[in-house]
Structure formats: structure tokens, C-alpha cells
Amino acid sequence: MKAFAELLRPGGELAGFFHLDDNERGPPFGITKERLGELFSGFELREDQAVPESQSIAVFKGREVWQVWRRRL
């Protein structure tokens, strides 16, 4: 995530879908919320919304989130 911090200006935002899962066997490979927080330590979580199951494909149902991270000033 250091590369994201180098590419984004202070206050810039990174947004995306994340697959939350602590299962180390994949694919698909997931990540825990705690690990995301560690990786984005130079960022502030601005938005964290669960993706409705009706809008996810089966493999991600109930474990997909939309997040927006803002680079700290």
C-alpha cells in the first residue's frame, strides 16, 4: 500500500471492493478488516458498506464490502 500512498496526493482517495475472509486457502483470496487497517495505516477509512448479497456473485456473498480510504494529510 506504500505505492498507493506515493501515488495519491495527501487527501486523495482510494476506493474499491474488498473480499473479507480470513481463509488463507484460495482463490479467491480474502483479507480481514484488521489486516486492511494495517495495510492502509497511512489512510483514514471514510466509507465502509456491505455489498448487498443480491449484488454479489456467489463466492463473495456476505463477505464483500465497498470501502473508501483517504490518504492522511
N, CA, C and O atoms as a DFTB+ gen file, in Angstrom:
292 C
 N C O
     1  1       0.811      -1.184       0.000
     2  2       0.000       0.000       0.000
     3  2       0.859       1.255       0.000
     4  3       0.367       2.364      -0.210
     5  1       2.134       1.064       0.236
     6  2       3.044       2.202       0.177
     7  2       2.993       2.857      -1.196
     8  3       3.075       4.080      -1.311
     9  1       2.859       2.039      -2.238
    10  2       2.787       2.588      -3.597
    11  2       1.560       3.475      -3.764
    12  3       1.636       4.514      -4.421
    13  1       0.426       3.079      -3.177
    14  2      -0.768       3.922      -3.253
    15  2      -0.513       5.261      -2.579
    16  3      -0.900       6.307      -3.100
    17  1       0.133       5.226      -1.428
    18  2       0.418       6.465      -0.704
    19  2       1.334       7.370      -1.514
    20  3       1.201       8.593      -1.471
    21  1       2.267       6.770      -2.254
    22  2       3.172       7.568      -3.072
    23  2       2.467       8.158      -4.300
    24  3       2.830       9.236      -4.773
    25  1       1.462       7.446      -4.809
    26  2       0.752       7.910      -5.996
    27  2      -0.335       8.930      -5.694
    28  3      -0.626       9.798      -6.517
    29  1      -0.929       8.824      -4.524
    30  2      -2.028       9.723      -4.155
    31  2      -1.507      10.938      -3.411
    32  3      -0.646      10.824      -2.538
    33  1      -2.026      12.085      -3.756
    34  2      -1.671      13.303      -3.019
    35  2      -2.320      13.228      -1.634
    36  3      -3.299      12.500      -1.465
    37  1      -1.815      13.944      -0.657
    38  2      -2.485      13.986       0.639
    39  2      -3.943      14.420       0.467
    40  3      -4.225      15.404      -0.217
    41  1      -4.847      13.697       1.076
    42  2      -6.272      13.968       0.936
    43  2      -6.911      13.206      -0.215
    44  3      -8.135      13.192      -0.347
    45  1      -6.081      12.564      -1.059
    46  2      -6.604      11.776      -2.170
    47  2      -7.296      10.519      -1.659
    48  3      -7.021      10.062      -0.550
    49  1      -8.184       9.968      -2.460
    50  2      -8.970       8.821      -2.028
    51  2      -8.733       7.602      -2.911
    52  3      -8.490       7.710      -4.113
    53  1      -8.812       6.460      -2.279
    54  2      -8.734       5.169      -2.936
    55  2     -10.025       4.437      -2.608
    56  3     -10.381       4.310      -1.436
    57  1     -10.727       3.958      -3.618
    58  2     -11.998       3.282      -3.395
    59  2     -11.985       1.934      -4.094
    60  3     -11.381       1.774      -5.155
    61  1     -12.661       0.967      -3.484
    62  2     -12.734      -0.336      -4.131
    63  2     -13.568      -1.327      -3.349
    64  3     -14.019      -1.059      -2.235
    65  1     -13.759      -2.484      -3.970
    66  2     -14.453      -3.598      -3.345
    67  2     -13.415      -4.524      -2.733
    68  3     -12.377      -4.793      -3.336
    69  1     -13.699      -5.007      -1.540
    70  2     -12.790      -5.910      -0.853
    71  2     -13.542      -7.153      -0.406
    72  3     -14.691      -7.082       0.029
    73  1     -12.873      -8.288      -0.522
    74  2     -13.436      -9.573      -0.120
    75  2     -12.903      -9.893       1.282
    76  3     -11.729     -10.226       1.445
    77  1     -13.765      -9.791       2.276
    78  2     -13.359     -10.015       3.662
    79  2     -13.488     -11.493       3.999
    80  3     -14.585     -12.051       4.019
    81  1     -12.359     -12.103       4.259
    82  2     -12.325     -13.524       4.577
    83  2     -10.953     -13.833       5.153
    84  3      -9.940     -13.386       4.616
    85  1     -10.911     -14.586       6.231
    86  2      -9.620     -14.934       6.824
    87  2      -9.138     -16.316       6.385
    88  3      -8.160     -16.835       6.923
    89  1      -9.818     -16.907       5.415
    90  2      -9.413     -18.199       4.881
    91  2      -8.188     -18.003       3.994
    92  3      -8.250     -17.287       2.994
    93  1      -7.079     -18.635       4.358
    94  2      -5.847     -18.454       3.595
    95  2      -5.803     -19.307       2.335
    96  3      -4.915     -19.143       1.498
    97  1      -6.753     -20.208       2.204
    98  2      -6.801     -21.048       1.006
    99  2      -7.693     -20.371      -0.024
   100  3      -8.837     -20.027       0.273
   101  1      -7.202     -20.188      -1.176
   102  2      -7.978     -19.554      -2.222
   103  2      -7.656     -20.200      -3.541
   104  3      -6.995     -21.238      -3.544
   105  1      -8.054     -19.686      -4.601
   106  2      -8.784     -18.445      -4.747
   107  2     -10.272     -18.621      -4.465
   108  3     -10.754     -19.754      -4.458
   109  1     -10.990     -17.578      -4.239
   110  2     -10.496     -16.212      -4.134
   111  2      -9.816     -15.993      -2.788
   112  3     -10.189     -16.602      -1.786
   113  1      -8.848     -15.146      -2.776
   114  2      -8.134     -14.808      -1.557
   115  2      -8.786     -13.596      -0.921
   116  3      -9.052     -12.598      -1.592
   117  1      -9.038     -13.683       0.350
   118  2      -9.660     -12.582       1.067
   119  2      -8.671     -11.915       1.998
   120  3      -7.479     -12.225       1.998
   121  1      -9.184     -11.000       2.786
   122  2      -8.372     -10.271       3.755
   123  2      -9.282      -9.885       4.920
   124  3     -10.479      -9.669       4.736
   125  1      -8.711      -9.801       6.104
   126  2      -9.504      -9.397       7.267
   127  2      -9.544      -7.871       7.356
   128  3      -8.684      -7.185       6.803
   129  1     -10.551      -7.353       8.057
   130  2     -10.632      -5.901       8.261
   131  2      -9.409      -5.396       9.017
   132  3      -8.906      -4.303       8.758
   133  1      -8.942      -6.211       9.955
   134  2      -7.767      -5.813      10.738
   135  2      -6.539      -5.662       9.834
   136  3      -5.779      -4.702       9.962
   137  1      -6.356      -6.610       8.929
   138  2      -5.202      -6.557       8.032
   139  2      -5.315      -5.373       7.061
   140  3      -4.318      -4.720       6.755
   141  1      -6.523      -5.106       6.586
   142  2      -6.722      -3.923       5.734
   143  2      -6.304      -2.659       6.479
   144  3      -5.632      -1.793       5.919
   145  1      -6.706      -2.561       7.744
   146  2      -6.332      -1.403       8.554
   147  2      -4.830      -1.258       8.686
   148  3      -4.304      -0.145       8.659
   149  1      -4.136      -2.380       8.829
   150  2      -2.668      -2.353       8.911
   151  2      -2.058      -1.894       7.577
   152  3      -1.160      -1.052       7.553
   153  1      -2.549      -2.451       6.487
   154  2      -2.005      -2.101       5.174
   155  2      -2.261      -0.645       4.806
   156  3      -1.432      -0.007       4.156
   157  1      -3.406      -0.126       5.222
   158  2      -3.769       1.259       4.924
   159  2      -3.499       2.169       6.125
   160  3      -4.277       3.085       6.396
   161  1      -2.427       1.926       6.828
   162  2      -2.145       2.691       8.048
   163  2      -1.961       4.185       7.784
   164  3      -2.170       4.994       8.688
   165  1      -1.582       4.562       6.585
   166  2      -1.431       5.980       6.242
   167  2      -2.712       6.590       5.695
   168  3      -2.707       7.704       5.173
   169  1      -3.809       5.850       5.819
   170  2      -5.093       6.282       5.290
   171  2      -6.147       6.275       6.393
   172  3      -5.984       5.621       7.423
   173  1      -7.206       6.998       6.165
   174  2      -8.365       7.027       7.066
   175  2      -9.542       6.389       6.335
   176  3      -9.839       6.753       5.197
   177  1     -10.209       5.442       6.984
   178  2     -11.374       4.796       6.382
   179  2     -12.541       5.770       6.423
   180  3     -12.992       6.164       7.499
   181  1     -13.027       6.156       5.248
   182  2     -14.103       7.153       5.147
   183  2     -15.466       6.521       4.912
   184  3     -16.490       7.080       5.305
   185  1     -15.481       5.363       4.274
   186  2     -16.750       4.712       3.958
   187  2     -16.530       3.204       4.001
   188  3     -15.518       2.701       3.513
   189  1     -17.481       2.494       4.584
   190  2     -17.394       1.043       4.714
   191  2     -18.812       0.484       4.649
   192  3     -19.550       0.524       5.634
   193  1     -19.183      -0.031       3.494
   194  2     -20.548      -0.513       3.301
   195  2     -20.543      -1.951       2.809
   196  3     -19.807      -2.305       1.888
   197  1     -21.368      -2.766       3.431
   198  2     -21.536      -4.136       2.958
   199  2     -22.234      -4.103       1.600
   200  3     -23.148      -3.308       1.377
   201  1     -21.798      -4.963       0.713
   202  2     -22.453      -5.084      -0.593
   203  2     -23.642      -6.029      -0.416
   204  3     -23.474      -7.136       0.095
   205  1     -24.833      -5.612      -0.827
   206  2     -25.993      -6.493      -0.694
   207  2     -25.752      -7.834      -1.389
   208  3     -25.198      -7.882      -2.487
   209  1     -26.171      -8.914      -0.743
   210  2     -25.955     -10.243      -1.312
   211  2     -26.550     -10.369      -2.705
   212  3     -26.028     -11.109      -3.539
   213  1     -27.635      -9.654      -2.964
   214  2     -28.272      -9.721      -4.278
   215  2     -27.392      -9.110      -5.373
   216  3     -27.648      -9.312      -6.560
   217  1     -26.349      -8.359      -4.973
   218  2     -25.471      -7.716      -5.946
   219  2     -24.088      -8.348      -6.005
   220  3     -23.211      -7.861      -6.719
   221  1     -23.888      -9.428      -5.258
   222  2     -22.602     -10.128      -5.257
   223  2     -22.725     -11.448      -6.000
   224  3     -23.809     -12.025      -6.089
   225  1     -21.620     -11.914      -6.525
   226  2     -21.622     -13.260      -7.079
   227  2     -21.494     -14.243      -5.914
   228  3     -21.061     -13.866      -4.825
   229  1     -21.865     -15.478      -6.141
   230  2     -21.991     -16.470      -5.068
   231  2     -20.744     -16.578      -4.185
   232  3     -20.868     -16.663      -2.964
   233  1     -19.585     -16.576      -4.759
   234  2     -18.358     -16.790      -3.985
   235  2     -18.067     -15.652      -2.997
   236  3     -17.352     -15.856      -2.016
   237  1     -18.614     -14.465      -3.249
   238  2     -18.375     -13.313      -2.378
   239  2     -19.544     -12.973      -1.451
   240  3     -19.407     -12.108      -0.586
   241  1     -20.671     -13.629      -1.615
   242  2     -21.883     -13.270      -0.861
   243  2     -21.633     -13.203       0.641
   244  3     -21.087     -14.121       1.252
   245  1     -22.057     -12.075       1.209
   246  2     -21.938     -11.866       2.644
   247  2     -20.555     -11.478       3.126
   248  3     -20.352     -11.263       4.321
   249  1     -19.596     -11.386       2.205
   250  2     -18.219     -11.064       2.604
   251  2     -17.593      -9.967       1.754
   252  3     -16.376      -9.778       1.774
   253  1     -18.415      -9.250       1.014
   254  2     -17.897      -8.205       0.125
   255  2     -18.285      -6.835       0.658
   256  3     -19.431      -6.611       1.046
   257  1     -17.315      -5.916       0.674
   258  2     -17.580      -4.553       1.137
   259  2     -17.034      -3.548       0.132
   260  3     -16.086      -3.817      -0.606
   261  1     -17.668      -2.388       0.132
   262  2     -17.195      -1.226      -0.625
   263  2     -16.551      -0.300       0.396
   264  3     -17.180       0.066       1.389
   265  1     -15.303       0.081       0.156
   266  2     -14.616       0.973       1.094
   267  2     -13.959       2.129       0.348
   268  3     -13.500       1.998      -0.786
   269  1     -13.935       3.260       1.036
   270  2     -13.238       4.440       0.536
   271  2     -12.225       4.841       1.603
   272  3     -12.579       5.085       2.757
   273  1     -10.972       4.903       1.201
   274  2      -9.875       5.277       2.088
   275  2      -9.306       6.614       1.635
   276  3      -9.124       6.843       0.439
   277  1      -9.026       7.492       2.585
   278  2      -8.478       8.821       2.288
   279  2      -7.058       8.908       2.847
   280  3      -6.818       8.606       4.016
   281  1      -6.130       9.323       1.997
   282  2      -4.744       9.473       2.460
   283  2      -4.675      10.604       3.478
   284  3      -5.218      11.688       3.266
   285  1      -4.010      10.332       4.567
   286  2      -3.865      11.340       5.617
   287  2      -3.059      12.518       5.109
   288  3      -2.177      12.379       4.262
   289  1      -3.387      13.688       5.652
   290  2      -2.708      14.911       5.250
   291  2      -1.313      15.001       5.834
   292  3      -0.604      15.977       5.590
